[in-house]
Amino acid sequence: MSKPTSILIVDDHALLRTLLRGRLETEQDLQVAGVAANAEEAVALAGQLKPEIILMDIDMPGLSAFDAARSIVPLSPNTRVIFLSAFVHDGYVEQAMAVGAWGYVSKTHAEDVLLMAIRSVAAGETYYSPDVASRIVIDERGPRLARAGRSRASTLTKREVEILRYLARGMSKKEVAQTVHISVNTVNRHASSLMNKLNIHDRVELTRFAIREGLADV
């Protein structure tokens, strides 16, 4: 019998972590190696446990799930991330693909879809739940949004999108700097650049834009 697929569950809701762990552990081919309550814990545990798969909720406070996914790559290169979310926005999907996610599953689906995603990814295949798959195309260039580049958000760099997400959560520039480990001056520089690109110079309007584009989980 082959070794069970090791999984790290990352979600800020304790009840969901408990329920998901209990459900996965009923499957003989799956094994929950650990659980984390936020993205920071996920990065630390990924380095220690080296799980084959990480199931990571997108909508968590603190360090963003996408930033965590980037940090996990050098710590555990063979770990494959599947993102979970109650929301399916083009912005989320695009960011998930940008950080090399192997899967994206909407929480609105039944548990069978998640199990299928886990087993597909463990077998070396990407998996997107139907409502996510309908937004992307997969060709020789890999997965991408079917209608990528149609909004002002597409003009932003990866770092500017990260800064935008944190600012839209209501975090101060100092808090953003501490979270992503850069200086406040660097945050100011990125913030000014993204505001100029979007032609938005009001914090409230910036937050509305981020929510509308699916770039903020507030």
N, C-alpha and C positions, 0 to 999 in steps of 0.2 A: 504494500500500500504506500502510495506517495506521501510525502510530508505535507501537512496542511498549509494552506496559504496564510501567512502571518499578516495581521491587520492592525493598524492604529486608528482608533476612532477619535475624531476631534470635533467637539461641539460644546458650546457654552451652556447648554441646558442639561443639567444633571439627569433629569428624568429620561430624556431622549438618549443620552449616553448609556444609561442602564438598560433601557428597553432594547436598544440596538445591539448592545453587547450580548444580552441574553438570547436574542433571536439568532445572531450569527453563530453563537457557540452551540446551537442545536445542529449545525451543519458539520458533518464529519470532515469535510475537506477544507474547512475554514477554522482559523484560530485567532482570537483577539489577543494580541501581544501587549496592548496597553490602551489607555484612554487619556485624553488631554482636554482641558477646559477652555483653552484658547490657543492662538497661533504661536505664541512664544513658547508654551509648553510643548507644542507639536514639534517645533524645531529642535528643542533639547532632547526630546524622547526619540525623535527620528535618528539622531546621531548615536544614541545609546542602543536602541533596539534594532535598528536597521530593518524595519518591516518591509514586506514585499509591496504592500498597498497601504495607502493612507486615505481614509474617508474623511474629508475635511469640509465642514460647513463654511460657506462663504460669509454669512452674515453674523460676524462676531465682533465685539469691541476690541480695542487695542490694535496690535499689529495686524495688518490685513492678511487674509488667507493667501492672496497672490504673492505678497512679499515673502511670506513664510515658505511658499512653494519654491521660490527662487533660492532661498537660504538653505533649503533641505538638499538640493541637488549636489553640492560639493560634499555634504556630510554623509549622504547615503545615495550614491549615484544609481543604484539599482531599484530604489523605491519609486513606485508609480502612484501618482496622486489622482484621486477621483474627487471632484468637487460636488458638494450637495448644496442645494438652495431651494427655498420656497419660491424664489423668483427666477424667471428666465428672461433676462434683458440681453440685448445685443452687446452692451458694454461688458457685462459679466462674461458672456461667452467668448468675446474677443480677448479679454484679459486671461481667461483660463487657457485658451489656446496659446497665447503669447508666452506663458510660463511653462509650456510643455505638458499640460494636463493630459492624462490618458483617458479621462472620462468626465462627464458632467451629467448629473442625474437630478431631476426635479423632485422635490419632496412630495409632490402631489401624486406621484405614482405609487402603485402597490409594491410591497416588499419584493415580489418576484423580479421586478425590473432592477432593483438594486443588486440582488443576487446574480442576475444575469450580467450586470455591469462588472461586478467583482470577478466573476469567473472568466469573462471575456478579457479583461485587462490582465489577469493572472496568466492567461494563455498568450499574451503578447499582442492583443488587439485593442484598439481604442473603442470606447463605447459612449454614445450619447443617447439619452432618453429621447423618445419620439418628438417631444416638443422642442428639444434643443436641436436635434438632427434636422428639423425642418428649417432651421435658420442658417445652416451651413452647407457648403459643398466640399466634397473630398475628391481631389484629383492628383495629378503627379506632383503638384506643389504641396500636397498635404491638406489638412482641414483649414477652412477659412470661412468667414462670414459670406453669405451669398450676396449681400448688398453692402459690403465693406466700403468705408470711405464716403458715406453719403452725408455725414454731419461734421460740424465744426470740431467735434471731439477727436476726429481722425487726424487733426493737425498737431495734436499734443504728443510729446515724447512719452515714453514709459514712465519716466520719473515725474513728469508734470501730471500725468494721470494719477500716480500714487499720491502726490501732494494734494491734488484736487479732492481725492477721496477722503483724506484725513481732515482737510479744512471743512469739507461739507458735513463731517460728523460733529463739527463744533469745536474741534481741537484747536488750541492756540498754536502759533508758529513755534513756540518753545517746545510744546508737547510733541509736535510733529517732528522736530529736530531730534528730540530724545528717542522717539519711537524708531525712526529710520537711521539713526546714528550719523547725522550730518549736522553742520553748524546752522544756527539760526539765520545767518547771512545767506547761506546757500538756499535755505527754505524761502527766504524773501526773494531771492533771485528767480527761483522757479515759479513762485506765486505770481510775481510781476509778469513773467513771460507768458504764463498760461492765461492770465487775465487779459493781456494785450491780444493774444491770439483769438480769444473768445469774444473780445470786446465787451467784457463784463467786469465792472469795477466795484460791485456791491456784493457783500458777503451773502446776503439773503438770496439775491438773484443767482449767485454762483452755486449755492446749495440747491436751488430749484433746478438749475441746468443739470447738475450732477445726478440728481434723482431722476429727472426726465430721461437722461441718457443711460440710466442703469449703471452709473459709476459710483453711486453712494448707497450704502445699506442703512440709511437712517429712517 
